[in-house]
Amino acid sequence: MRLIKRDNGSWKVLFTVAWEVEHLAEVGDQWVPFALPQMREPVGQIHAMSHEIRLAPGVTLSARQVVTLLPEKVV
C-alpha cells in the first residue's frame, strides 16, 4: 500500500493489491504493523477498520511512501 501525507499532517492510504484490503477486513478491530519494502522492522501500524495510521516513535516517512503489511507476530 502507499501512504500519502496530507497537508494537515494526517495520512491517506491507497491500497495497491486486493489481499491488503482482504487481510484488514479479516482481522477486524486491530492494529496491523507495516514496514518499508524488503524490511521486517515495523515503522508503524494501520487500524484495520478505520485505516488510521500510527507511526512508530522517531519514524519519518516521505510524503508518498510505499509500505508493506507485516504478520501480526512481528510486533
Helices and strands as residue ranges (DSSP letters): E 2-5, E 11-14, H 18-27, E 31-35, E 44-47, E 53-55, E 64-66, E 68-69, G 72-74
